Amino acid sequence: MIELHQKVKPDTDVVVTELEEGKEAVLLHLGTKAYFTLNETGVHIWGLLSADLTLDEIGTKLLEEFDVSPEKARESVLALISELVREKLVKVVDG
């Protein structure tokens, strides 16, 4: 189970292509050939993964960009990251 205090990083075998000026992106895992589409919020979360932030800190950053409650921001981060872990597009790292 993914928790807010954890950090994740994109898998090194994942290639990302942004579409519509950051409003959408496609992730492709070169090893599994699986692909995944991100919406605008997902693109923003993906971009924050390289900032060495916890998932809770990423949720806080979402509050600066989107009109959502803190609970909804954290819920969105956990839901997306759980899905990305399941698809092997990100890895949990020691934080």
C-alpha positions in Angstrom: 0.0 0.0 0.0 1.3 3.4 -1.0 1.5 6.0 1.8 1.8 9.8 1.8 5.2 9.8 3.6 6.8 7.8 0.7 8.7 9.0 -2.3 8.5 7.5 -5.8 10.6 8.0 -8.9 9.8 7.2 -12.6 11.1 3.9 -13.7 14.2 4.4 -15.9 12.6 2.4 -18.7 9.7 4.9 -19.0 9.5 7.4 -21.8 7.1 10.3 -21.5 5.6 12.3 -24.4 3.6 15.5 -23.5 0.7 16.5 -25.7 -1.4 19.6 -25.9 1.2 21.8 -24.1 1.2 19.8 -20.8 -2.5 19.1 -20.7 -2.0 15.4 -21.5 0.9 13.0 -21.7 1.5 9.4 -22.6 3.9 7.2 -20.7 5.5 4.2 -22.4 7.4 1.5 -20.5 10.0 0.3 -23.0 10.4 -3.1 -21.2 6.8 -4.1 -20.8 5.4 -2.1 -23.8 2.6 -0.9 -21.6 1.4 2.7 -22.1 -0.6 5.0 -19.8 -2.3 8.3 -20.5 -2.1 11.2 -18.0 -4.5 14.1 -17.8 -3.4 17.6 -16.8 -3.3 16.8 -13.1 -1.4 13.6 -13.8 1.1 15.5 -15.9 1.7 17.9 -13.0 2.1 15.1 -10.5 4.5 13.3 -12.9 6.6 16.4 -13.2 6.9 16.7 -9.4 8.2 13.1 -9.1 11.7 14.2 -10.0 11.7 16.9 -7.3 12.5 14.4 -4.4 9.2 15.2 -2.7 7.1 12.9 -0.6 3.6 12.2 -1.9 2.2 14.4 0.8 4.4 17.3 -0.4 3.3 16.6 -4.0 -0.3 16.8 -2.8 0.5 20.2 -1.2 2.0 21.5 -4.4 -1.3 20.5 -6.2 -3.1 23.0 -4.0 -1.0 25.8 -5.6 -2.0 24.9 -9.1 -5.6 23.5 -8.8 -8.7 24.5 -7.0 -9.1 21.4 -4.8 -9.3 20.6 -1.1 -6.2 19.2 0.6 -8.1 15.9 1.0 -8.9 15.7 -2.7 -5.3 16.6 -3.6 -3.9 13.8 -1.4 -6.5 11.3 -2.7 -5.6 12.2 -6.3 -1.9 11.7 -5.7 -2.4 8.3 -3.9 -4.8 7.0 -6.6 -2.5 7.9 -9.5 0.7 6.7 -7.8 -1.0 3.4 -6.8 -2.0 2.9 -10.4 1.5 3.8 -11.7 3.2 1.4 -9.3 0.8 -1.3 -10.4 1.7 -0.7 -14.0 5.5 -0.6 -13.1 5.9 3.0 -14.4 7.2 4.2 -11.0 9.1 2.8 -8.1 8.9 3.5 -4.4 12.2 4.8 -3.1 13.6 5.1 0.4 12.9 8.6 1.7 
